[in-house]
Amino acid sequence: MRLANINGRLVLRAADGFIDVAKASDGRFGPDPQSVYACWPQFSTWVQAEARAQDGLEIIEPGIEAVWGPPVPSPRQIFAIGLNYRDHARESGVTVPEEPPVFTKFPTSLTGHLRDITLPEGSVDWEVELVVVMGSTCHRATRDTAWQHVAGLTLGQDLSERRLQLAGPVPQFSLGKSYPGFAPLGPELVTLEEFDDPDDLELGCNLQDDEVLQKGRTSDMVFDVPELIVRLSAVCPLLPGDLIFTGTPAGVGAGRSPQRFLAPGDVLVSWIEGIGTLTNRMVSA
């Protein structure tokens, strides 16, 4: 199953386009893309039993004017993990962590595929990431049960303004990573049965001129997805629709010599195997 947020409505990918979920379900499930996560088991059952048949259902083909929003537009909690790839820890000049460094990105930083992102003053960096979407409440999960609480996976960028992030005696990670548009997400949420191995996916990003910035595999994470769910849920109950940004591989701008950051006119193209491509253009304020 592949879900998207197009023109503010929840849609389900079909063979030749998308199905509007609210219309196809006769209102059983609403048009708000966020609302489906509160009833994820019922929705999944409906998709398997009825929507996949597609007989008589109207197929939508998004045009050039379509607005792609984040597939999870208003989560209650967004967790993010730092230094979760050994090569990224090395380029950052720190040791590989024994506990996952956790911060948050605020929900107002979310945006979607093909949306422009306004660059603030400072040094804005890229960080391509696999993003986990929770499908049920999860508190004190075990590794054996962790994946059972996941609705699906999507693709995100943890954009970061490095000057603010690292300013002062105590770093401002959450604030420096939460400007409007600093969490582009999408283009779709993909459920686990669509992957041969959800623990081993290639991911990367490049500029539109095909210059590769990052490339790695999620199997290289220090803390894999089940371990992150175990450690986060040991403290905070994870709620349906919550997001976990799982960390980024090496290749960020701050780790280069000389350092390099995003500029107006840059088009950042991010991708994850089995999920798709997320494209965002940087613009000046």
VMD Tcl script that draws the C-alpha trace (Angstrom):
set ca {
  {0.00 0.00 0.00}
  {1.21 3.48 -0.89}
  {-0.50 6.60 0.50}
  {-0.05 10.24 -0.39}
  {-1.40 13.68 0.48}
  {-2.48 15.43 -2.71}
  {-4.30 18.75 -2.57}
  {-4.84 18.17 1.15}
  {-6.68 14.86 0.67}
  {-5.67 11.30 1.51}
  {-5.17 9.21 -1.62}
  {-4.20 5.59 -2.25}
  {-1.97 4.69 -5.17}
  {-3.61 2.57 -7.86}
  {-2.23 1.11 -11.07}
  {-2.78 4.27 -13.13}
  {-2.96 7.02 -10.53}
  {-4.58 7.49 -7.13}
  {-7.90 6.74 -5.45}
  {-9.50 9.36 -3.20}
  {-9.95 7.47 0.06}
  {-12.92 9.44 1.43}
  {-14.89 9.03 -1.79}
  {-13.96 5.38 -2.30}
  {-14.91 4.48 1.28}
  {-18.20 6.46 1.16}
  {-16.95 8.60 4.03}
  {-15.93 5.76 6.34}
  {-12.43 7.27 6.28}
  {-12.15 11.03 6.03}
  {-10.15 13.12 3.56}
  {-7.69 14.39 6.20}
  {-4.41 12.48 5.64}
  {-3.57 12.59 9.35}
  {-6.84 11.03 10.51}
  {-6.14 7.59 9.06}
  {-3.39 6.80 11.56}
  {-5.84 6.87 14.49}
  {-7.74 3.97 12.89}
  {-4.86 2.27 11.10}
  {-5.90 -1.41 11.66}
  {-9.41 -0.77 10.33}
  {-8.08 1.19 7.39}
  {-5.58 -1.52 6.48}
  {-8.36 -4.12 6.56}
  {-10.54 -1.98 4.30}
  {-7.72 -1.53 1.78}
  {-7.06 -5.27 1.62}
  {-10.74 -6.22 1.40}
  {-12.18 -3.53 -0.84}
  {-9.94 -0.80 -2.19}
  {-7.43 -3.10 -3.88}
  {-10.13 -4.41 -6.19}
  {-10.42 -0.89 -7.71}
  {-13.53 -1.91 -9.67}
  {-15.61 1.15 -10.43}
  {-13.41 3.48 -8.40}
  {-12.47 6.86 -9.85}
  {-8.76 7.13 -10.64}
  {-7.12 10.52 -10.10}
  {-4.11 11.51 -12.17}
  {-2.35 14.42 -10.42}
  {-1.60 17.24 -12.82}
  {1.26 19.70 -12.80}
  {-0.72 21.98 -10.47}
  {-1.23 19.27 -7.83}
  {-0.02 20.20 -4.35}
  {1.85 17.36 -2.65}
  {1.69 17.66 1.10}
  {3.53 15.49 3.63}
  {1.81 12.08 3.96}
  {1.76 12.72 7.73}
  {0.93 16.43 7.95}
  {0.33 16.98 11.68}
  {1.94 14.36 13.93}
  {1.78 14.86 17.68}
  {5.45 13.91 18.13}
  {8.47 14.00 15.83}
  {11.58 12.26 17.11}
  {14.92 12.54 15.35}
  {18.15 10.61 15.88}
  {21.63 12.05 15.56}
  {24.86 10.29 14.56}
  {23.09 7.02 13.69}
  {25.55 6.05 10.93}
  {29.18 5.38 11.82}
  {30.51 7.23 8.77}
  {28.47 10.31 9.70}
  {29.79 10.19 13.27}
  {33.34 10.06 11.89}
  {32.83 13.03 9.57}
  {31.32 14.94 12.52}
  {34.45 14.29 14.57}
  {32.71 12.39 17.37}
  {32.71 8.83 18.60}
  {29.95 6.41 17.65}
  {27.25 6.85 20.32}
  {26.40 4.12 22.82}
  {22.93 5.63 23.27}
  {20.96 7.21 20.42}
  {21.14 11.04 20.59}
  {17.51 12.19 20.42}
  {16.09 15.60 19.51}
  {12.83 16.76 17.96}
  {11.71 18.65 14.89}
  {8.61 20.74 15.41}
  {5.54 19.91 13.25}
  {5.48 23.37 11.63}
  {8.72 22.39 9.84}
  {6.91 19.78 7.71}
  {6.39 20.29 3.99}
  {5.88 18.08 0.96}
  {7.26 16.96 -2.38}
  {7.88 19.67 -5.02}
  {7.51 22.45 -2.44}
  {9.89 25.41 -2.32}
  {11.88 25.90 0.89}
  {12.87 29.40 1.99}
  {16.44 29.56 3.24}
  {17.02 31.63 6.40}
  {20.29 33.42 7.03}
  {23.07 31.07 8.03}
  {24.37 27.74 6.80}
  {21.63 25.32 5.75}
  {22.71 21.69 5.40}
  {21.09 18.55 3.97}
  {20.49 15.20 5.74}
  {18.56 12.50 3.86}
  {16.75 10.12 6.23}
  {14.45 7.13 6.41}
  {11.37 8.17 8.39}
  {9.26 5.69 10.39}
  {5.51 6.35 10.75}
  {3.84 4.77 13.76}
  {0.50 3.00 13.28}
  {-0.44 2.17 16.87}
  {0.31 3.29 20.39}
  {3.54 1.76 21.60}
  {4.94 1.87 25.15}
  {7.85 -0.30 26.30}
  {8.04 -2.23 23.03}
  {10.34 -5.20 22.54}
  {12.44 -5.88 19.47}
  {10.08 -8.74 18.60}
  {7.03 -6.46 18.58}
  {8.53 -3.18 17.33}
  {7.74 -3.54 13.62}
  {4.13 -4.50 14.45}
  {3.50 -0.92 15.60}
  {4.72 0.66 12.34}
  {2.24 1.90 9.75}
  {4.90 2.39 7.10}
  {8.03 4.15 5.95}
  {8.60 7.38 4.11}
  {11.46 9.65 3.05}
  {12.52 12.85 4.73}
  {15.17 15.53 4.84}
  {16.39 16.80 8.21}
  {17.43 20.23 6.96}
  {19.61 22.01 9.49}
  {20.77 25.60 9.95}
  {24.15 24.85 11.48}
  {24.94 28.23 13.06}
  {21.83 28.23 15.23}
  {22.02 24.48 15.81}
  {25.49 24.79 17.36}
  {25.21 28.26 18.93}
  {25.79 28.94 22.60}
  {27.07 26.80 25.44}
  {24.30 24.24 24.76}
  {23.46 23.30 21.12}
  {20.00 24.27 19.80}
  {19.41 21.14 17.72}
  {15.60 21.24 17.71}
  {15.37 24.97 16.97}
  {18.06 24.97 14.27}
  {16.29 22.10 12.50}
  {12.73 23.46 12.63}
  {12.48 26.46 10.32}
  {9.41 26.27 8.04}
  {10.04 23.63 5.38}
  {12.99 22.05 7.20}
  {11.25 18.64 7.29}
  {10.20 17.83 3.73}
  {8.46 14.45 3.74}
  {7.13 12.10 1.07}
  {6.19 11.74 -1.61}
  {4.35 8.66 -0.27}
  {4.06 6.46 2.78}
  {4.84 2.84 1.88}
  {3.68 -0.08 4.03}
  {6.07 -2.82 5.07}
  {4.82 -5.61 2.81}
  {6.04 -3.59 -0.18}
  {9.70 -4.09 0.83}
  {11.85 -7.21 0.45}
  {13.77 -6.11 3.55}
  {12.72 -2.90 5.35}
  {15.95 -3.04 7.39}
  {18.18 -2.67 4.32}
  {17.29 0.14 1.90}
  {19.59 2.31 -0.19}
  {19.16 6.05 0.35}
  {20.82 9.18 -0.89}
  {20.46 12.70 -2.22}
  {21.90 14.84 -4.95}
  {21.52 18.24 -6.50}
  {19.52 18.50 -9.70}
  {22.72 18.71 -11.72}
  {23.29 15.07 -10.63}
  {26.07 15.88 -8.17}
  {25.75 13.12 -5.56}
  {25.82 14.47 -2.00}
  {25.00 11.36 0.06}
  {24.59 7.65 -0.57}
  {24.28 4.85 1.96}
  {22.19 1.93 3.24}
  {19.89 1.81 6.23}
  {21.50 -1.51 7.22}
  {24.49 0.61 8.30}
  {22.55 2.29 11.12}
  {24.11 2.08 14.56}
  {20.61 1.62 16.03}
  {18.18 -0.04 13.62}
  {14.46 0.72 13.48}
  {13.36 -1.89 16.06}
  {16.06 -0.72 18.48}
  {15.01 2.91 18.10}
  {11.39 2.01 18.80}
  {12.45 0.01 21.87}
  {14.58 2.84 23.27}
  {12.17 5.68 22.53}
  {9.09 3.82 23.76}
  {10.89 2.89 26.98}
  {10.52 6.57 27.93}
  {7.79 8.13 25.76}
  {4.67 6.35 24.55}
  {4.75 6.50 20.75}
  {1.40 7.50 19.28}
  {-0.33 6.70 15.96}
  {1.02 9.02 13.31}
  {4.21 9.90 15.18}
  {7.39 10.22 13.12}
  {10.91 8.97 13.76}
  {13.68 10.50 11.61}
  {16.26 7.73 11.86}
  {19.52 9.54 11.07}
  {21.65 10.29 8.04}
  {24.72 8.74 6.37}
  {27.95 10.58 5.63}
  {28.16 13.38 3.08}
  {26.60 16.38 4.82}
  {27.89 19.83 3.96}
  {29.28 20.56 7.41}
  {31.50 17.48 7.20}
  {33.22 18.57 3.97}
  {36.47 20.47 3.55}
  {35.75 23.19 2.65}
  {32.25 23.12 4.08}
  {29.38 23.54 1.67}
  {25.76 24.56 2.22}
  {22.55 25.01 0.26}
  {21.97 28.18 -1.76}
  {18.95 29.76 -3.46}
  {18.26 27.99 -6.74}
  {19.58 24.62 -5.56}
  {17.18 21.73 -6.22}
  {17.66 18.97 -3.67}
  {16.63 15.51 -4.90}
  {16.38 12.83 -2.19}
  {15.54 9.17 -2.68}
  {15.10 5.87 -0.88}
  {14.88 2.48 -2.54}
  {11.26 1.32 -2.68}
  {9.81 4.65 -1.53}
  {10.57 7.14 -4.27}
  {12.04 10.57 -4.91}
  {11.46 13.79 -2.96}
  {12.35 17.02 -4.75}
  {12.58 20.49 -3.19}
  {13.89 23.81 -4.52}
  {15.68 26.29 -2.28}
  {14.61 29.93 -2.56}
  {15.74 33.14 -0.92}
  {13.70 34.91 1.74}
}
mol new
graphics top color blue
foreach p $ca { graphics top sphere $p radius 0.5 }
foreach p [lrange $ca 0 end-1] q [lrange $ca 1 end] { graphics top cylinder $p $q radius 0.2 }
display resetview
